[in-house]
Amino acid sequence: MLGFPVIYLGWAYLFWLPIFISSESVWSFPKVLLFLAGGASPLVAGVVLAGLTGGRQRIRNMGSRLIEVRRIGLHWLAVVLLFWLAFDLIMAGAAFVFGVTDRPLDIAWNVVSTPRSLAFMLLLSFVFPAVEEVGLRGYWLDELQQRFSPTVAGLINGTAWAVWHAPFVWFPGYYANTTFNPELWWWLPSIVLHTLLIVWVYNGTDRSILAALLFHGMMNLTGEFLGLAPEIFPFMLIGNFVAAALVVAGSRSMRRGPVSASSQGVNPATPCEVDLNRDPA
């Protein structure tokens, strides 16, 4: 279980260390190559360890959960596509009512009207999350849920995810083409809370990596497209906590038993079978 965070964080920081001591943009050459190499750490850790623990069978199992649409029922598809839109609009309205800002939204039509900006945002929103979700949720979350409840597993998973993200605030130019400007005191707790929401979707869709990926990507894309005011993001920590608490308290997918080894594509001698059929939210 500890092998994943060691490889995940160690690999990333090894490649990212030169970026810390450079004043050049992270998107400049060759810094971007170092960033991408380090950013591949969740995929590297997940695939390598899946191969070591379950061989090709487990890797194929992860691959099928990455592409199988049938795992995502219509109810969960609506959650995946619309949750963050509803959440962000509610938080924008609350921020206006409570005087956090008088202009909570600035819809970024230029993002969808300019091909280069759109391509960049789609890359940040969906391609990078694909690399993250395969290893973080598709492999390590399953390992954690063999030992802990979904909530505890999510907190551990999310804490490592937050530590992995922390260097981004110091990468020169990383957020230059976005409206997002995070501060660690509210961003890192938000990442942990977002993880609990991803666990909710992941478990509810029969451990669909595709669902987790799309849910993660929609979170990124929706916030950027709506142009949330910078002063809203610290305020949204409250909303993230409320949403995560409601999910933990009210969803059966956060109270299921541990994931069995056989369900991960592993063939142990005496597997502990667990019913992993989709649960309603």
PLY file of the C-alpha trace (Angstrom):
ply
format ascii 1.0
element vertex 281
property float x
property float y
property float z
element edge 280
property int vertex1
property int vertex2
end_header
0.00 0.00 0.00
2.89 2.39 0.77
4.56 1.58 -2.51
2.16 3.79 -4.46
2.70 7.09 -2.60
6.46 6.50 -2.55
6.63 6.08 -6.34
3.86 8.63 -6.98
5.46 11.46 -5.04
9.11 10.45 -5.43
8.93 10.21 -9.23
7.12 13.55 -9.53
9.41 15.54 -7.24
12.51 14.07 -8.88
11.57 15.63 -12.23
10.00 18.77 -10.80
12.92 19.83 -8.61
14.71 21.69 -11.46
11.53 23.65 -12.17
11.54 25.04 -8.61
14.93 26.68 -9.08
14.16 28.14 -12.48
12.50 31.47 -13.27
11.40 30.32 -16.73
7.80 29.37 -17.42
6.93 25.77 -16.76
5.52 25.70 -20.31
8.87 26.68 -21.85
11.20 24.10 -23.38
12.68 21.96 -21.83
10.85 22.71 -18.55
7.59 21.43 -19.99
9.21 18.04 -20.62
10.28 17.82 -16.97
6.79 18.82 -15.87
5.12 16.21 -18.06
7.58 13.49 -17.01
6.87 14.19 -13.35
3.17 14.54 -14.03
3.09 10.98 -15.36
3.86 9.65 -11.86
0.30 8.52 -10.95
0.03 6.55 -14.19
3.53 5.09 -13.79
2.94 4.10 -10.17
-0.49 2.65 -10.88
0.42 0.58 -13.94
3.74 -0.69 -12.54
2.23 -1.75 -9.22
-0.87 -3.21 -10.89
1.42 -5.32 -13.03
3.43 -6.45 -10.03
0.38 -7.34 -7.92
-1.95 -8.74 -10.56
-0.06 -9.03 -13.81
-1.62 -8.36 -17.18
-5.02 -9.40 -15.90
-5.16 -6.50 -13.45
-3.86 -4.02 -16.00
-6.55 -5.18 -18.44
-9.13 -4.80 -15.69
-8.04 -1.19 -15.17
-8.13 -0.59 -18.91
-11.66 -1.91 -19.21
-12.83 0.34 -16.38
-11.27 3.28 -18.21
-13.27 2.75 -21.42
-16.47 0.93 -20.42
-19.39 3.34 -20.69
-21.95 0.78 -19.49
-20.77 1.13 -15.91
-22.13 4.69 -15.84
-25.94 4.61 -15.60
-28.04 7.58 -16.71
-28.43 8.76 -13.14
-24.69 8.82 -12.59
-24.04 10.34 -16.01
-26.21 13.28 -14.97
-24.20 13.59 -11.75
-20.90 13.46 -13.63
-21.89 16.09 -16.20
-24.01 18.47 -14.12
-22.81 18.29 -10.52
-20.07 20.90 -10.83
-22.20 23.26 -12.90
-24.89 23.22 -10.22
-22.37 23.44 -7.40
-20.46 26.37 -8.91
-23.64 28.31 -9.67
-24.94 27.77 -6.13
-21.63 28.92 -4.68
-21.55 31.95 -6.99
-25.05 32.91 -5.86
-24.13 32.43 -2.20
-20.98 34.52 -2.63
-23.08 37.35 -4.10
-25.69 37.16 -1.33
-23.09 37.14 1.45
-21.13 39.99 -0.07
-18.02 38.02 -0.98
-18.10 39.61 -4.44
-20.54 41.62 -6.49
-19.44 39.90 -9.70
-19.09 36.18 -9.00
-19.08 35.06 -12.64
-17.31 36.23 -15.78
-18.16 33.61 -18.37
-15.09 32.99 -20.51
-16.58 32.81 -23.99
-13.08 33.37 -25.35
-12.12 29.93 -24.04
-14.50 28.18 -26.43
-14.16 30.66 -29.28
-10.36 30.56 -29.53
-9.05 27.17 -30.70
-5.72 27.48 -28.92
-7.30 28.45 -25.59
-9.93 25.74 -25.93
-7.32 23.10 -26.68
-5.25 24.18 -23.68
-8.24 24.08 -21.33
-9.38 20.68 -22.61
-5.84 19.41 -22.06
-5.78 20.67 -18.48
-9.36 19.58 -17.84
-9.37 16.03 -19.20
-5.99 14.72 -20.38
-4.12 15.38 -17.15
-6.98 13.97 -15.02
-6.89 10.81 -17.14
-3.28 10.28 -16.10
-4.15 10.95 -12.47
-7.32 8.89 -12.18
-5.89 5.66 -13.62
-3.33 5.38 -10.84
-4.82 7.33 -7.97
-8.31 5.88 -8.09
-8.08 2.94 -10.51
-5.23 1.33 -8.57
-4.48 2.95 -5.21
-8.03 3.72 -4.08
-8.87 0.05 -4.60
-5.87 -0.92 -2.47
-6.94 1.48 0.27
-10.54 0.28 0.20
-9.38 -3.26 0.86
-8.27 -2.03 4.28
-10.36 1.04 5.11
-13.84 2.43 4.70
-14.43 4.55 1.57
-14.29 7.72 3.65
-10.98 6.92 5.33
-9.56 5.61 2.04
-10.64 8.84 0.36
-9.00 11.00 3.02
-5.70 9.15 2.66
-5.92 9.19 -1.13
-6.83 12.89 -1.16
-4.03 13.89 1.19
-1.42 12.34 -1.09
-3.11 14.00 -4.07
-2.93 17.37 -2.31
0.78 16.93 -1.52
1.39 16.09 -5.18
-0.39 19.29 -6.27
1.28 21.63 -3.80
4.31 22.47 -6.03
2.02 23.82 -8.74
1.66 27.14 -6.92
5.41 27.69 -7.32
5.74 26.62 -10.95
6.38 29.84 -12.91
3.55 30.51 -15.33
1.56 27.34 -14.63
-1.73 29.21 -14.17
-0.88 32.05 -16.57
-3.64 31.12 -19.05
-6.32 30.42 -16.45
-8.36 32.46 -13.96
-7.30 30.16 -11.12
-4.74 31.43 -8.61
-4.67 29.01 -5.66
-3.36 29.50 -2.14
-2.33 26.41 -0.21
-4.42 27.12 2.91
-7.71 26.65 1.08
-6.64 24.71 -2.01
-5.13 21.64 -0.33
-8.14 20.98 1.95
-10.38 21.43 -1.07
-8.46 18.74 -2.95
-9.00 16.31 -0.08
-12.73 17.10 -0.03
-12.94 16.77 -3.82
-11.44 13.31 -3.43
-14.35 12.22 -1.24
-16.73 13.34 -3.98
-14.71 11.42 -6.58
-14.82 8.31 -4.35
-18.61 8.71 -4.20
-18.84 8.72 -8.00
-16.21 6.01 -8.44
-17.90 3.56 -6.08
-21.38 4.42 -7.31
-20.44 3.60 -10.90
-18.99 0.17 -10.14
-15.46 1.59 -9.82
-15.51 3.29 -13.22
-12.24 5.08 -13.89
-13.96 6.77 -16.83
-16.62 8.25 -14.54
-13.98 9.53 -12.11
-12.02 11.03 -15.00
-15.04 12.82 -16.49
-16.19 14.06 -13.07
-12.70 15.39 -12.35
-12.47 16.98 -15.80
-15.87 18.65 -15.54
-14.80 20.18 -12.23
-11.84 21.82 -13.98
-13.65 22.86 -17.14
-16.80 24.19 -15.50
-14.97 26.46 -13.10
-12.79 27.89 -15.85
-15.67 28.40 -18.29
-17.86 30.14 -15.72
-14.97 32.45 -14.86
-15.43 32.23 -11.10
-14.12 35.32 -9.35
-10.80 34.66 -7.53
-12.27 35.71 -4.18
-14.89 32.94 -4.44
-12.42 30.05 -4.21
-11.59 30.39 -0.49
-15.33 30.76 0.17
-15.98 27.56 -1.79
-14.07 25.58 0.82
-17.23 25.78 2.93
-19.33 24.44 0.07
-16.86 21.63 -0.58
-17.04 20.61 3.07
-20.85 20.63 3.10
-21.07 18.64 -0.16
-18.53 16.05 1.04
-20.24 15.74 4.43
-23.64 15.17 2.81
-22.20 12.51 0.51
-20.37 10.72 3.33
-23.44 10.79 5.58
-26.08 10.02 3.00
-24.70 7.81 0.23
-24.58 4.02 0.37
-21.61 4.04 -2.01
-19.60 5.56 0.86
-20.55 2.78 3.28
-19.90 -0.37 1.27
-17.49 -3.11 2.27
-13.87 -3.24 1.15
-12.96 -3.98 -2.46
-12.04 -7.59 -3.01
-8.82 -8.63 -4.69
-10.71 -10.66 -7.30
-12.72 -7.63 -8.38
-9.47 -5.87 -9.26
-8.45 -8.54 -11.72
-6.28 -10.36 -9.18
-6.60 -14.12 -8.66
-5.68 -14.82 -5.03
-5.95 -18.37 -3.76
-8.91 -17.61 -1.52
-10.42 -14.30 -2.62
-12.88 -12.51 -0.42
-15.88 -11.87 -2.65
-17.79 -8.63 -2.18
-20.87 -7.44 -4.02
-19.75 -4.46 -6.11
-22.95 -3.81 -8.00
-23.76 -0.17 -8.46
-25.54 1.48 -5.55
-27.88 4.43 -5.85
-26.55 7.72 -4.56
0 1
1 2
2 3
3 4
4 5
5 6
6 7
7 8
8 9
9 10
10 11
11 12
12 13
13 14
14 15
15 16
16 17
17 18
18 19
19 20
20 21
21 22
22 23
23 24
24 25
25 26
26 27
27 28
28 29
29 30
30 31
31 32
32 33
33 34
34 35
35 36
36 37
37 38
38 39
39 40
40 41
41 42
42 43
43 44
44 45
45 46
46 47
47 48
48 49
49 50
50 51
51 52
52 53
53 54
54 55
55 56
56 57
57 58
58 59
59 60
60 61
61 62
62 63
63 64
64 65
65 66
66 67
67 68
68 69
69 70
70 71
71 72
72 73
73 74
74 75
75 76
76 77
77 78
78 79
79 80
80 81
81 82
82 83
83 84
84 85
85 86
86 87
87 88
88 89
89 90
90 91
91 92
92 93
93 94
94 95
95 96
96 97
97 98
98 99
99 100
100 101
101 102
102 103
103 104
104 105
105 106
106 107
107 108
108 109
109 110
110 111
111 112
112 113
113 114
114 115
115 116
116 117
117 118
118 119
119 120
120 121
121 122
122 123
123 124
124 125
125 126
126 127
127 128
128 129
129 130
130 131
131 132
132 133
133 134
134 135
135 136
136 137
137 138
138 139
139 140
140 141
141 142
142 143
143 144
144 145
145 146
146 147
147 148
148 149
149 150
150 151
151 152
152 153
153 154
154 155
155 156
156 157
157 158
158 159
159 160
160 161
161 162
162 163
163 164
164 165
165 166
166 167
167 168
168 169
169 170
170 171
171 172
172 173
173 174
174 175
175 176
176 177
177 178
178 179
179 180
180 181
181 182
182 183
183 184
184 185
185 186
186 187
187 188
188 189
189 190
190 191
191 192
192 193
193 194
194 195
195 196
196 197
197 198
198 199
199 200
200 201
201 202
202 203
203 204
204 205
205 206
206 207
207 208
208 209
209 210
210 211
211 212
212 213
213 214
214 215
215 216
216 217
217 218
218 219
219 220
220 221
221 222
222 223
223 224
224 225
225 226
226 227
227 228
228 229
229 230
230 231
231 232
232 233
233 234
234 235
235 236
236 237
237 238
238 239
239 240
240 241
241 242
242 243
243 244
244 245
245 246
246 247
247 248
248 249
249 250
250 251
251 252
252 253
253 254
254 255
255 256
256 257
257 258
258 259
259 260
260 261
261 262
262 263
263 264
264 265
265 266
266 267
267 268
268 269
269 270
270 271
271 272
272 273
273 274
274 275
275 276
276 277
277 278
278 279
279 280
